């Protein structure tokens, strides 16, 4: 397995891109937000960014033109908008240098977290600390507790099947390092989460265990209020915009799960095919030792199969290391978004329960009680934060999948080009033998 870092896709300037319907789009989305009632302005806003998500750029060859001569020319016709929001960055975080620690009770991996920032919240311009997976898990839990109205990026799965994946292998550790690096970069790019006090502690504290022991003391009031919602009250109905988001997330997770399972089967079949190729090629080489005139062509076929084997191994590595992790991250991302949506529903249920309680009171009240107003404010805050994070998530998803699919297309083109070149290389040799006769 190759352990090299994935190459960035080249960009050679702006080019117009044709749009095509997203394959996940369907009539169910229209039905979710349709109906006889007129949608609210907020719903129109939600549908506007939802519709954006149903479009993915397509850099195919226009009708009437010849196909690109090589895979690189296909990529050169596209521009990946790396800086999608044009924000000026003042915080940079990287995860690298994994190290294995063998102790009496356990064995674990730590990663170096390097932080550079010009923010006033940081006493120093640069920090370097080491963290293990459970420290990342602690950070995510704290972010969920203290920022319940925001979407928290997912972590890679903690548990692996014993005997199937070696969690200390170089390939697994590198895949996890990439995922942890992306996790921190997601937080760094967020306008609210990046200023969270727990995130600051995670990046700067030499001894994180001292902060972990504080436990519930660092929970925010907002986090506590969401946990203590009215139990047993059933939500009347979600607003149409959030109902549409919920249905979209269900469909999105279902489709990605199917793609993930099929991709894993394809990779498994490619690995089995690779094993066969590695046995197939040497047979021609062994056979060539018994032949006279056929010796050279047979050696050529053996070398050709060897080149195809190398190309297939590279393609399989790319699929395993670059394609599958993105699919799994976004499956987990959809679960995280559903969790935030559920918390929003709980706050709405609490608000509706309080309103009903006020309406059932016999005495007339000149104004709504303050606790009801506070609950309403909290619900409106939840709505605003959730919609903002959903739009940011959609923007990130469009860019990630555009780069992912273009990268996958490029790798497949490279694979078939290498196989084609390998087989074409033995044609002149065979023609020479024919002419000699």
C-alpha positions in Angstrom: 0.0 0.0 0.0 1.4 3.4 -0.9 1.4 5.9 2.0 2.1 9.1 0.0 0.0 12.2 0.4 -2.7 12.8 -2.2 -1.7 15.3 -4.9 -3.6 18.5 -5.2 -5.7 19.0 -8.3 -4.2 21.5 -10.7 -5.9 24.8 -11.6 -5.1 26.9 -14.6 -7.5 29.8 -14.4 -11.2 30.4 -14.6 -13.3 28.4 -17.0 -17.0 28.2 -17.4 -18.6 25.0 -16.1 -21.7 23.4 -17.3 -24.2 22.4 -14.6 -26.0 19.2 -14.3 -28.7 17.9 -11.9 -27.3 16.3 -8.7 -27.8 12.5 -8.8 -29.4 12.6 -5.3 -32.1 15.0 -6.4 -35.5 13.6 -6.7 -39.2 14.4 -6.6 -39.3 13.7 -2.8 -37.6 17.0 -2.1 -40.2 18.9 -4.0 -43.0 17.1 -2.2 -41.4 17.8 1.1 -41.6 21.5 0.7 -44.6 21.6 -1.6 -48.3 21.5 -0.9 -51.1 24.0 -1.3 -49.9 26.4 1.3 -47.7 29.3 0.3 -44.1 28.9 1.7 -42.8 31.5 4.1 -39.8 33.8 3.2 -37.6 31.7 5.4 -38.6 28.6 3.5 -37.7 30.3 0.2 -34.3 31.1 1.7 -33.8 27.5 2.8 -34.9 26.2 -0.5 -32.5 28.5 -2.3 -29.5 27.1 -0.7 -30.9 23.6 -0.9 -31.3 24.0 -4.6 -27.7 25.0 -4.9 -26.8 21.7 -3.4 -28.7 19.9 -6.1 -26.2 21.2 -8.7 -22.7 19.8 -9.3 -20.3 21.2 -11.9 -19.7 18.9 -14.8 -16.5 19.4 -16.7 -17.3 16.9 -19.5 -16.2 17.4 -23.1 -18.8 19.6 -25.0 -20.7 18.0 -27.8 -18.9 18.2 -31.1 -15.4 18.4 -29.7 -12.8 15.8 -29.3 -12.1 14.2 -25.9 -9.0 15.4 -24.0 -5.8 13.7 -25.0 -4.8 12.9 -21.4 -6.2 13.0 -17.9 -4.2 16.1 -17.0 -5.9 18.1 -19.8 -9.3 17.2 -18.4 -8.3 18.6 -15.0 -6.7 21.7 -16.5 -10.0 22.8 -17.9 -11.4 23.2 -14.4 -10.9 25.6 -11.6 -11.4 24.5 -8.1 -12.4 27.4 -5.9 -10.3 26.6 -3.0 -11.2 29.7 -1.1 -14.9 29.6 -1.4 -15.7 32.4 0.9 -12.7 34.7 0.5 -12.2 35.0 4.2 -8.9 36.2 5.6 -7.5 33.5 7.8 -5.9 34.2 11.2 -5.7 30.7 12.6 -3.9 27.7 11.1 -3.9 24.2 12.6 -2.2 21.1 11.3 -2.0 17.5 12.5 1.1 15.5 11.8 4.0 13.3 13.2 2.0 10.4 14.6 4.0 8.5 17.3 3.3 5.1 18.9 3.5 4.9 22.7 3.8 1.5 24.4 2.9 1.6 28.1 2.3 -1.1 30.7 -1.5 -0.9 30.5 -2.1 0.3 26.9 -0.6 1.1 23.6 -1.8 4.3 21.8 -0.9 6.8 19.1 -0.4 10.5 19.6 -0.4 13.3 17.0 1.4 16.6 17.0 -1.0 19.6 16.8 0.7 22.7 15.5 -1.2 26.0 15.8 -0.2 29.4 14.4 -2.4 32.4 15.0 -2.5 36.2 15.3 -5.7 36.3 17.4 -5.6 38.1 20.7 -7.0 35.0 22.4 -3.7 33.3 22.0 -0.8 34.4 24.2 1.8 33.1 21.8 2.0 33.1 18.0 2.7 29.4 17.8 1.9 26.3 19.8 2.8 22.7 19.5 1.2 20.0 21.6 0.6 16.2 21.3 -2.9 14.7 21.5 -4.3 11.2 21.3 -7.7 10.2 19.8 -9.5 10.3 23.1 -8.5 14.0 23.4 -10.1 14.8 20.1 -13.2 12.9 21.4 -13.2 15.1 24.5 -13.0 18.2 22.4 -15.9 17.2 20.3 -18.0 16.4 23.4 -17.3 19.8 24.9 -18.2 21.6 21.7 -21.5 19.7 21.5 -22.2 20.7 25.1 -21.2 24.3 24.9 -22.4 25.0 21.3 -25.6 22.9 21.0 -27.0 25.2 18.3 -24.1 24.5 15.9 -23.1 21.6 13.7 -20.0 20.0 15.1 -17.8 18.2 12.5 -17.6 14.4 13.0 -14.6 12.4 14.1 -13.5 9.2 12.3 -14.8 6.1 13.9 -13.0 5.1 17.0 -13.4 1.3 16.9 -12.1 -1.0 14.2 -12.9 -4.7 13.7 -10.1 -6.7 15.3 -8.4 -9.0 12.9 -9.6 -7.0 9.9 -7.8 -3.7 10.4 -4.6 -3.1 12.3 -5.1 0.2 14.0 -1.3 0.6 14.4 -0.5 -0.1 10.8 1.1 2.8 8.8 -1.8 3.0 6.4 -4.5 3.1 9.1 -2.6 5.7 11.2 -2.1 7.9 8.1 -5.8 7.7 7.2 -6.8 8.7 10.7 -4.2 11.5 10.8 -5.8 13.0 7.7 -9.3 12.7 9.2 -8.2 14.3 12.4 -6.5 17.1 10.5 -9.7 17.7 8.5 -11.7 17.7 11.8 -9.6 20.5 13.3 -9.6 22.5 10.0 -13.4 22.3 9.9 -13.5 23.8 13.4 -10.8 26.4 12.5 -12.9 27.6 9.6 -16.0 28.0 11.6 -16.8 31.6 12.7 -18.1 30.5 16.1 -16.5 27.2 17.0 -13.0 28.5 16.3 -13.4 30.9 19.2 -14.7 28.3 21.7 -12.7 28.2 24.9 -12.4 24.4 24.9 -10.9 24.6 21.4 -8.4 27.1 22.7 -7.5 24.8 25.6 -7.2 21.8 23.3 -4.7 23.7 21.0 -2.6 25.3 23.7 -2.7 23.4 27.0 0.4 21.3 27.8 -1.5 19.1 30.3 -5.0 18.6 28.9 -5.9 16.1 31.7 -6.2 18.9 34.2 -9.0 20.5 32.2 -10.7 17.2 31.6 -11.1 16.7 35.4 -13.2 19.8 35.6 -16.0 17.9 34.0 -19.4 19.6 34.1 -18.0 22.8 35.5 -17.2 24.1 32.0 -20.7 23.5 30.6 -22.4 26.6 29.3 -25.9 27.6 30.3 -27.1 27.1 26.8 -25.9 23.5 26.8 -27.7 22.8 30.1 -30.9 24.5 29.0 -31.1 22.3 25.9 -30.8 19.1 28.0 -33.6 20.1 30.4 -36.4 20.3 27.9 -40.0 19.3 28.6 -40.2 15.5 28.5 -43.2 13.8 27.0 -44.3 16.7 24.8 -44.7 15.8 21.2 -43.7 18.4 18.6 -46.7 19.5 16.6 -44.8 19.8 13.4 -41.5 21.1 12.1 -41.5 24.2 10.0 -41.4 23.4 6.3 -37.9 24.5 5.9 -36.6 22.2 8.6 -38.8 19.3 7.5 -37.2 19.7 4.0 -33.7 19.6 5.6 -34.6 16.5 7.6 -35.9 14.6 4.5 -32.9 15.7 2.5 -30.5 14.4 5.2 -32.3 11.0 5.3 -32.0 10.6 1.5 -28.4 11.9 1.4 -27.3 9.4 4.1 -29.1 6.6 2.4 -27.5 7.3 -1.0 -24.0 7.7 0.4 -24.4 4.5 2.4 -25.2 2.6 -0.8 -22.3 4.2 -2.7 -20.0 3.3 0.2 -21.0 -0.3 0.3 -20.7 -0.7 -3.5 -17.3 1.0 -3.5 -16.0 -1.3 -0.8 -17.2 -4.3 -2.9 -15.5 -2.9 -6.0 -12.2 -2.4 -4.1 -12.4 -5.9 -2.7 -12.9 -7.3 -6.2 -10.0 -5.1 -7.5 -7.7 -6.5 -4.8 -8.7 -10.1 -5.7 -8.1 -9.3 -9.4 -4.7 -7.8 -8.4 -3.7 -11.1 -6.7 -4.6 -13.0 -9.9 -2.6 -10.6 -12.1 0.5 -11.0 -9.9 0.2 -14.8 -10.4 -0.7 -14.5 -14.1 2.3 -12.4 -15.2 5.1 -14.6 -14.0 3.6 -17.6 -15.8 4.5 -16.0 -19.2 8.0 -15.3 -17.9 8.5 -18.9 -16.9 7.0 -20.1 -20.2 9.4 -17.9 -22.2 12.4 -19.9 -20.9 11.1 -22.9 -22.8 10.6 -21.2 -26.1 12.9 -19.9 -28.7 11.3 -17.4 -31.1 8.4 -16.7 -28.6 10.7 -15.9 -25.7 10.9 -12.2 -26.3 7.1 -11.6 -26.9 6.3 -13.7 -23.9 8.6 -11.6 -21.7 6.9 -8.6 -23.1 3.5 -9.9 -22.1 4.8 -10.6 -18.6 6.1 -7.1 -18.3 2.9 -5.7 -19.6 0.8 -7.5 -17.0 3.3 -6.4 -14.3 2.7 -2.7 -15.4 -1.0 -3.2 -15.3 -0.7 -4.7 -11.8 1.2 -1.7 -10.6 -1.4 0.7 -12.1 -4.3 -1.2 -10.5 -2.6 -1.2 -7.1 -2.2 2.6 -7.3 -5.9 3.0 -8.2 -7.0 0.7 -5.4 -4.8 2.7 -2.9 -6.3 6.0 -4.1 -9.9 4.6 -3.7 -9.1 3.3 -0.2 -7.2 6.3 1.1 -9.0 9.2 -0.6 -12.4 8.2 -1.8 -13.9 6.1 1.0 -12.9 8.4 3.9 -14.8 11.3 2.3 -17.9 9.2 1.9 -17.8 8.0 5.5 -17.1 11.5 6.8 -20.2 12.9 5.1 -22.3 9.9 6.3 -21.2 10.9 9.9 -21.8 14.5 9.0 -25.4 13.8 8.2 -25.8 12.1 11.5 -24.4 15.1 13.3 -26.8 17.5 11.4 -29.7 15.2 12.3 -28.6 15.5 16.0 -28.6 19.3 15.9 -32.0 19.2 14.1 -33.4 17.0 16.9 -32.1 19.4 19.5 -33.9 22.3 17.7 -37.1 20.2 17.8 -36.7 19.8 21.5 -36.4 23.5 22.0 -39.5 24.1 19.8 -41.4 21.5 21.8 -40.4 23.2 25.0 -41.6 26.5 23.7 -44.9 25.1 22.5 -45.5 23.4 25.9 -44.9 26.7 27.7 -47.3 28.5 25.4 -50.0 25.9 26.0 -49.5 26.1 29.7 -49.9 29.9 29.6 -53.1 29.6 27.5 -54.6 27.1 30.0 -54.3 29.5 32.9 -57.5 31.1 33.9 -56.1 34.4 35.0 -55.5 37.0 32.3 -51.9 38.1 31.9 -51.0 41.4 30.2 -47.9 39.9 28.6 -46.1 36.7 27.9 -44.1 35.4 30.9 -40.3 36.0 30.6 -39.5 32.3 30.6 -41.6 31.9 27.5 -39.9 34.8 25.8 -36.5 33.4 26.7 -37.5 30.0 25.2 -38.7 31.8 22.1 -35.4 33.6 21.8 -33.5 30.4 22.2 -35.6 28.7 19.5 -34.9 31.6 17.1 -31.2 31.4 17.9 -31.3 27.7 17.1 -33.1 28.3 13.8 -30.6 31.0 12.7 -27.5 29.0 13.7 -28.8 25.8 12.1 -29.6 27.5 8.8 -26.2 29.2 8.7 -24.4 26.0 9.5 -26.5 24.1 6.9 -25.5 26.6 4.2 -21.8 26.4 5.2 -22.0 22.6 5.2 -23.6 22.7 1.7 -20.8 24.9 0.4 -18.1 22.7 1.8 -19.9 19.6 0.5 -20.1 20.9 -3.0 -16.4 21.7 -3.1 -15.4 18.4 -1.4 -17.4 16.3 -3.8 -16.4 18.2 -6.8 -12.7 17.7 -5.9 -13.4 14.0 -4.9 -15.2 13.1 -8.2 -12.8 14.9 -10.4 -9.9 13.3 -8.6 -11.6 9.9 -9.0 -12.1 10.5 -12.7 -8.5 11.5 -13.1 -7.2 8.4 -11.3 -9.3 6.1 -13.4 -8.2 7.8 -16.6 -4.6 7.5 -15.5 -5.1 3.8 -14.8 -6.6 3.0 -18.2 -3.9 5.2 -19.9 -1.2 3.2 -18.2 -2.8 -0.1 -19.1 -3.2 1.1 -22.7 0.4 2.2 -23.0 1.5 -1.2 -21.5 -0.4 -3.2 -24.1 0.5 -0.9 -27.0 4.2 -1.3 -26.1 4.3 -5.0 -27.1 2.5 -4.5 -30.5 5.7 -3.4 -32.3 7.5 -6.5 -30.9 4.8 -8.8 -32.2 4.8 -7.1 -35.6 8.5 -7.5 -35.9 8.2 -11.3 -35.4 5.5 -11.4 -38.0 7.6 -9.6 -40.6 10.6 -11.8 -39.9 8.6 -14.8 -41.0 
